Amino acid sequence: MKANFFEVGALNMQAIFVKKVNKSNFNSLFHFHEVCELNYIVEGTGKCIVGDCIRNYSAGDLVLLGPNLPHIWYGDPSECDSGGSQTGKAIVVYFPANYLKILGLEEPFIQKVDSLIEKSKAGVHFPLKTRQKVTALLNEIVNATGLTKIILFLEIMNVLINTKRYEQLSSLAFRFSLNEKDTERMNNVYRYTLENFRDPIDLSTIAKIANMTPPAFCGFFKKRTGKSFTGFLNELRIGHACKLLGDLDLTIADICYNSGYRNFTHFNDFFKKITAKTPSEYRKELMSIEQTAQALT
């Protein structure tokens, strides 16, 4: 996979760097960096690509990305403020993978953190209970300095390493090259697809975006992502459909067309192939989960 190397501000490799991301600057190029990234979505929805994983994100999501793991965040264009800017807010904590060793902390604690960071090389999405435990700490660390910042960071890491269940995002088999020759090409392909997946995208169009012939583009994309462009596009569209199925005001036919499909049978076939459920079954499961959650509150 080709991606931009990104230097995180003035961060040196022995420090914690925290930033608050707001509105239109939430979107990014497909990039990677040498430090770890803990990303907490405060507000907004959209799509993210982490390694070879494509998923929706929304407020409350908490993701840990390990060193050199390519990723992109792309806000939902339908969510804009009165000025036309995309609404999106996040708290992002960058830190070197060996930060705890630099601090000279106890070996058992370091080993647990090292284990988590090793898992985060494929991306880790944390469950609701973990997110609830660290939300206040993340809000505090934004304005913290000196020793207070370090203590808050250690409290956050202590919660994360004691999380028993989490979702791994990218596949362990995912690999990418640090050669940046095709960086602009991949970014153009991802950007165009994220902006236009609701409309028909044929192979000749996307190949032209990459400035390649269709056969050359197919080989290029497959080699760098481990999947065909058609497979990637269907995963993106079905992921979007899964998000829309939570809106009971939309019919499944509406969702089919809003997700880029013009043939209802094809939509059903791809949906079941990717999720192992029909759209109706998926919606029923969502409703059941929501009803259970409401009963517990």
Secondary structure, 3 states (H helix, E strand, C coil): CCCEECCCCCCCCCCCEEEEEEHHHHCCCCEECCCEEEEEEEECCEEEEECCEEEEECCCCEEEECCCCCEEEEECCCCECCCCCECCEEEEEEECCCHHHHHCCCHHHHHHHHHHHHHHCCCEECCHHHHHHHHHHHHHHCCCCHHHHHHHHHHHHHHHHCCCCCEECCCCCCCCCCCCCCHHHHHHHHHHHHHHCCCCCCHHHHHHHCCCCHHHHHHHHHHHHCCCHHHHHHHHHHHHHHHHCCCCCCCHHHHHHHCCCCCHHHHHHHHHHHHCCCHHHHHHHHHHHHHHHHHHC
